[in-house]
Amino acid sequence: MKQDFTNRIEAIDWIASISKDEGMFEVLREQLNFNFIYTGKYFLDMSEEIGQVIMLDIRR
């Protein structure tokens, strides 16, 4: 599913409304930024499973 937006605020509001957690929000926001940088348009391509952000703490 491809979701198109007219501006960044609309996109961020939509992302915030569907995000289950902060990690999902960050992944979608970064995809939005990437798409805009390379195409000049605000959109998300949700045809694949949404990735997750994982934080590792390797302190001993």
TIMI-2910 file (N, C-alpha, C, CB; in pm, 1 decimal, decimal comma, always signed):
<rs>
+----------+----------+----------+----------+----------+----------+----------+----------+----------+----------+----------+----------+------+
!      n_x !      n_y !      n_z !     ca_x !     ca_y !     ca_z !      c_x !      c_y !      c_z !     cb_x !     cb_y !     cb_z ! resn !
+----------+----------+----------+----------+----------+----------+----------+----------+----------+----------+----------+----------+------+
!    +85,0 !   -117,6 !     +0,0 !     +0,0 !     +0,0 !     +0,0 !    +89,1 !   +123,3 !     +0,0 !    -96,5 !     +0,1 !   +122,1 !  Met !
!    +63,0 !   +213,2 !    -89,4 !   +136,1 !   +339,1 !    -95,6 !    +45,9 !   +447,9 !    -40,1 !   +181,8 !   +372,2 !   -241,7 !  Lys !
!    +99,4 !   +523,5 !    +55,5 !    +23,3 !   +631,2 !   +118,9 !    +88,1 !   +763,3 !    +78,2 !    +19,4 !   +615,1 !   +276,1 !  Gln !
!    +13,3 !   +849,1 !     +9,9 !    +63,5 !   +979,7 !    -34,4 !    +12,3 !  +1089,5 !    +57,7 !    +21,3 !  +1008,3 !   -180,5 !  Asp !
!    +93,9 !  +1194,7 !    +70,5 !    +58,4 !  +1308,2 !   +156,3 !    +84,1 !  +1437,8 !    +81,4 !   +138,6 !  +1305,2 !   +289,3 !  Phe !
!     +9,9 !  +1542,0 !   +117,3 !    +28,4 !  +1671,1 !    +51,4 !   +140,5 !  +1752,3 !   +115,5 !   -101,2 !  +1750,6 !    +55,0 !  Thr !
!   +168,9 !  +1726,7 !   +243,8 !   +277,2 !  +1798,8 !   +310,8 !   +332,1 !  +1715,7 !   +427,4 !   +227,7 !  +1936,9 !   +361,4 !  Asn !
!   +440,9 !  +1762,8 !   +486,0 !   +508,4 !  +1689,9 !   +592,9 !   +422,2 !  +1678,5 !   +719,9 !   +640,1 !  +1758,3 !   +626,1 !  Arg !
!   +352,1 !  +1783,9 !   +754,9 !   +269,8 !  +1781,4 !   +876,8 !   +160,5 !  +1676,1 !   +865,7 !   +207,1 !  +1920,0 !   +903,1 !  Ile !
!    +96,2 !  +1669,1 !   +751,3 !     -6,3 !  +1566,2 !   +729,5 !    +54,9 !  +1426,7 !   +744,1 !    -71,1 !  +1582,1 !   +589,4 !  Glu !
!   +172,9 !  +1408,5 !   +688,2 !   +239,9 !  +1278,6 !   +694,8 !   +276,0 !  +1241,4 !   +838,7 !   +365,9 !  +1279,7 !   +607,9 !  Ala !
!   +334,0 !  +1333,6 !   +912,7 !   +374,4 !  +1306,1 !  +1051,3 !   +252,0 !  +1277,3 !  +1138,2 !   +454,1 !  +1425,4 !  +1109,3 !  Ile !
!   +144,3 !  +1350,2 !  +1118,7 !    +20,3 !  +1323,6 !  +1193,1 !    -31,3 !  +1182,8 !  +1164,1 !    -87,7 !  +1427,9 !  +1157,3 !  Asp !
!    -28,1 !  +1142,4 !  +1038,3 !    -74,8 !  +1008,7 !  +1000,2 !    +15,4 !   +901,5 !  +1061,0 !    -78,8 !   +994,2 !   +846,2 !  Trp !
!   +146,0 !   +922,4 !  +1053,2 !   +240,5 !   +827,0 !  +1111,1 !   +215,7 !   +812,5 !  +1260,9 !   +386,0 !   +871,5 !  +1084,8 !  Ile !
!   +198,3 !   +924,4 !  +1330,1 !   +173,7 !   +920,4 !  +1474,6 !    +44,6 !   +845,5 !  +1506,9 !   +167,3 !  +1062,6 !  +1531,6 !  Ala !
!    -55,8 !   +857,3 !  +1422,2 !   -184,7 !   +792,4 !  +1450,4 !   -180,2 !   +640,9 !  +1432,0 !   -292,2 !   +850,5 !  +1360,9 !  Ser !
!    -90,5 !   +590,7 !  +1345,9 !    -86,8 !   +445,8 !  +1323,6 !    +27,7 !   +375,0 !  +1394,9 !    -77,2 !   +418,2 !  +1177,4 !  Ile !
!   +121,6 !   +451,2 !  +1447,5 !   +239,2 !   +390,2 !  +1511,0 !   +203,1 !   +324,5 !  +1642,9 !   +348,1 !   +494,7 !  +1533,6 !  Ser !
!   +251,1 !   +201,9 !  +1659,0 !   +226,0 !   +126,2 !  +1781,8 !   +324,5 !   +162,2 !  +1891,7 !   +232,8 !    -22,8 !  +1754,0 !  Lys !
!   +442,4 !   +211,7 !  +1851,4 !   +543,5 !   +249,7 !  +1949,6 !   +640,3 !   +349,0 !  +1885,2 !   +619,6 !   +124,2 !  +2003,1 !  Asp !
!   +735,1 !   +397,0 !  +1963,9 !   +829,6 !   +496,9 !  +1915,7 !   +918,3 !   +442,5 !  +1803,1 !   +916,2 !   +546,0 !  +2030,8 !  Glu !
!   +954,7 !   +315,7 !  +1811,8 !  +1037,9 !   +255,3 !  +1708,7 !   +970,1 !   +256,2 !  +1573,0 !  +1073,5 !   +114,1 !  +1747,0 !  Gly !
!   +843,8 !   +219,3 !  +1570,5 !   +768,5 !   +218,5 !  +1444,7 !   +757,3 !   +360,5 !  +1389,0 !   +627,5 !   +157,6 !  +1465,8 !  Met !
!   +733,6 !   +456,5 !  +1477,7 !   +725,5 !   +596,4 !  +1436,4 !   +855,6 !   +639,7 !  +1368,9 !   +695,3 !   +687,0 !  +1557,6 !  Phe !
!   +968,4 !   +607,4 !  +1430,7 !  +1098,8 !   +646,5 !  +1376,9 !  +1126,2 !   +582,1 !  +1241,0 !  +1209,2 !   +608,8 !  +1474,9 !  Glu !
!  +1094,2 !   +455,2 !  +1226,3 !  +1116,7 !   +386,4 !  +1098,8 !  +1034,6 !   +452,0 !   +988,1 !  +1080,7 !   +236,5 !  +1110,4 !  Val !
!   +908,9 !   +479,6 !  +1014,1 !   +823,2 !   +541,8 !   +912,5 !   +866,4 !   +685,2 !   +882,5 !   +677,2 !   +540,2 !   +958,2 !  Leu !
!   +906,3 !   +758,8 !   +984,5 !   +952,5 !   +896,8 !   +963,3 !  +1078,6 !   +898,5 !   +877,3 !   +979,5 !   +966,7 !  +1098,6 !  Arg !
!  +1169,6 !   +806,7 !   +903,2 !  +1291,7 !   +800,1 !   +823,2 !  +1261,5 !   +761,7 !   +677,9 !  +1389,6 !   +699,6 !   +884,7 !  Glu !
!  +1165,8 !   +671,1 !   +657,3 !  +1126,6 !   +635,7 !   +520,5 !  +1066,6 !   +757,8 !   +450,4 !  +1024,9 !   +517,8 !   +521,0 !  Gln !
!   +984,5 !   +833,1 !   +521,9 !   +925,1 !   +955,4 !   +467,1 !  +1034,8 !  +1053,8 !   +425,8 !   +830,0 !  +1021,1 !   +570,5 !  Leu !
!  +1133,8 !  +1075,2 !   +514,1 !  +1244,4 !  +1166,6 !   +483,5 !  +1323,2 !  +1119,3 !   +361,6 !  +1338,1 !  +1179,5 !   +604,5 !  Asn !
!  +1355,4 !   +991,3 !   +357,2 !  +1429,4 !   +933,5 !   +245,2 !  +1354,1 !   +954,4 !   +113,7 !  +1454,1 !   +783,5 !   +269,1 !  Phe !
!  +1225,1 !   +922,2 !   +114,5 !  +1144,1 !   +937,0 !     -6,8 !  +1140,0 !  +1081,8 !    -54,3 !  +1002,1 !   +886,7 !    +18,0 !  Asn !
!  +1127,7 !  +1175,5 !    +40,3 !  +1121,3 !  +1316,5 !     +1,4 !  +1254,4 !  +1364,8 !    -55,5 !  +1081,4 !  +1402,8 !   +121,2 !  Phe !
!  +1364,7 !  +1322,9 !     +5,9 !  +1497,0 !  +1364,3 !    -41,8 !  +1519,6 !  +1317,6 !   -185,5 !  +1607,7 !  +1308,7 !    +50,4 !  Ile !
!  +1479,9 !  +1194,9 !   -216,0 !  +1510,1 !  +1137,8 !   -347,4 !  +1402,5 !  +1159,0 !   -453,3 !  +1533,9 !   +993,0 !   -332,6 !  Tyr !
!  +1280,5 !  +1191,6 !   -413,0 !  +1175,0 !  +1210,6 !   -513,5 !  +1109,1 !  +1347,7 !   -507,6 !  +1069,9 !  +1105,0 !   -496,8 !  Thr !
!  +1124,4 !  +1417,9 !   -395,2 !  +1058,6 !  +1547,3 !   -379,6 !   +911,4 !  +1535,2 !   -344,0 !  +1072,9 !  +1626,9 !   -505,6 !  Gly !
!   +867,7 !  +1412,1 !   -310,2 !   +726,9 !  +1388,8 !   -274,3 !   +719,6 !  +1322,3 !   -137,6 !   +655,7 !  +1300,8 !   -381,4 !  Lys !
!   +610,7 !  +1351,9 !    -67,1 !   +586,9 !  +1288,8 !    +63,0 !   +500,8 !  +1164,9 !    +43,5 !   +518,9 !  +1387,9 !   +162,1 !  Tyr !
!   +558,8 !  +1048,6 !    +66,2 !   +482,7 !   +925,4 !    +58,0 !   +552,8 !   +815,8 !   +137,1 !   +463,4 !   +882,9 !    -88,4 !  Phe !
!   +475,7 !   +711,8 !   +169,1 !   +527,7 !   +591,6 !   +233,6 !   +483,2 !   +472,2 !   +151,1 !   +478,6 !   +579,5 !   +382,1 !  Leu !
!   +573,2 !   +378,4 !   +131,6 !   +539,7 !   +254,6 !    +62,8 !   +530,0 !   +145,8 !   +169,1 !   +646,2 !   +218,5 !    -47,9 !  Asp !
!   +408,5 !   +105,6 !   +199,8 !   +384,1 !    +11,0 !   +307,8 !   +358,2 !   -130,0 !   +253,0 !   +265,1 !    +57,5 !   +393,0 !  Met !
!   +409,3 !   -160,9 !   +133,8 !   +383,4 !   -291,8 !    +75,2 !   +463,1 !   -401,8 !   +144,7 !   +416,2 !   -290,0 !    -73,2 !  Ser !
!   +572,7 !   -364,8 !   +210,8 !   +651,8 !   -461,6 !   +286,3 !   +624,1 !   -445,0 !   +434,9 !   +802,8 !   -445,1 !   +256,6 !  Glu !
!   +665,0 !   -544,4 !   +512,0 !   +649,4 !   -536,3 !   +656,3 !   +734,4 !   -422,5 !   +710,6 !   +687,8 !   -669,7 !   +723,1 !  Glu !
!   +680,6 !   -349,7 !   +806,9 !   +751,6 !   -237,2 !   +866,4 !   +864,2 !   -289,0 !   +954,0 !   +655,7 !   -148,1 !   +948,0 !  Ile !
!   +982,8 !   -232,7 !   +934,9 !  +1098,3 !   -272,7 !  +1015,2 !  +1086,2 !   -225,9 !  +1158,6 !  +1225,8 !   -218,5 !   +954,5 !  Gly !
!  +1178,1 !   -269,9 !  +1238,6 !  +1179,4 !   -230,8 !  +1378,9 !  +1315,3 !   -174,1 !  +1413,8 !  +1145,1 !   -350,1 !  +1470,3 !  Gln !
!  +1315,7 !    -82,7 !  +1508,9 !  +1440,2 !    -28,5 !  +1560,8 !  +1474,6 !   -107,0 !  +1685,3 !  +1429,2 !   +124,6 !  +1590,9 !  Val !
!  +1597,0 !   -156,9 !  +1690,5 !  +1640,8 !   -235,8 !  +1805,1 !  +1761,1 !   -166,9 !  +1866,8 !  +1675,0 !   -382,3 !  +1763,8 !  Ile !
!  +1762,2 !   -155,8 !  +1998,1 !  +1874,1 !    -95,1 !  +2067,8 !  +1946,3 !   -202,5 !  +2147,6 !  +1826,9 !    +20,2 !  +2159,8 !  Met !
!  +2075,8 !   -216,4 !  +2125,5 !  +2155,1 !   -312,9 !  +2199,9 !  +2239,7 !   -239,5 !  +2302,2 !  +2243,7 !   -396,9 !  +2105,4 !  Leu !
!  +2243,9 !   -290,6 !  +2419,2 !  +2329,2 !   -236,4 !  +2524,9 !  +2437,7 !   -338,5 !  +2549,6 !  +2248,3 !   -205,0 !  +2656,6 !  Asp !
!  +2559,9 !   -312,7 !  +2502,4 !  +2666,4 !   -412,3 !  +2511,1 !  +2762,8 !   -382,8 !  +2626,5 !  +2743,2 !   -418,1 !  +2379,4 !  Ile !
!  +2722,9 !   -298,5 !  +2718,4 !  +2808,1 !   -272,6 !  +2834,7 !  +2816,7 !   -398,4 !  +2919,3 !  +2753,7 !   -153,6 !  +2918,8 !  Arg !
!  +2930,9 !   -420,9 !  +2977,2 !  +2949,4 !   -539,6 !  +3061,6 !  +2949,6 !   -504,1 !  +3205,9 !  +3077,2 !   -610,8 !  +3027,5 !  Arg !
+----------+----------+----------+----------+----------+----------+----------+----------+----------+----------+----------+----------+------+
</rs>
